[in-house]
Amino acid sequence: MLRHFAAILCFLMPALGMAQQARENGAAELRWLDRTTGVLQNIIVSQEAPIKLGPLEIHLHSCRSPLGDVSPDAFALVQVKDWPRDEMLFEGWMVASSPALNALEHPRYDVWVLRCKTL
């Protein structure tokens, strides 16, 4: 876990100057994939309302994007649980421009952030 945090911190170092110019959004658009059935779905998750898709429960804690049209990037703090088992599958920052940098590791499901949304 510490190694993932260090990798993300190194990746975000150049963006720290933009952190003061970031906008906090109330929701995020995520993409969910069930590899077994091939179902691909875009979902909107707000900070107040976690959603359930199959056995996954997805919580959005924060979604930040740079101000202006400089970058279409999004940084989302997401928590994914297997709710029937009450098991945490993922907890951390997902980056829209680099979905593989810090990804949900599950044999059947993929979840990644696309963009921040304003409600």
GIHU-V736430 format. One record per run of one state. SS is the DSSP state (H for helix, E for strand, L for the rest). FROM is the first residue (numbers start at 0). TO is the last residue. If there is no record, write none. Layout:
BEGIN
ss->SS from->FROM to->TO
ss->SS from->FROM to->TO
END
This chain:
BEGIN
ss->L from->0 to->0
ss->H from->1 to->20
ss->E from->21 to->24
ss->L from->25 to->25
ss->E from->26 to->33
ss->L from->34 to->37
ss->E from->38 to->45
ss->L from->46 to->49
ss->E from->50 to->52
ss->L from->53 to->54
ss->E from->55 to->65
ss->L from->66 to->73
ss->E from->74 to->81
ss->L from->82 to->85
ss->E from->86 to->94
ss->H from->95 to->97
ss->L from->98 to->107
ss->E from->108 to->116
ss->L from->117 to->118
END
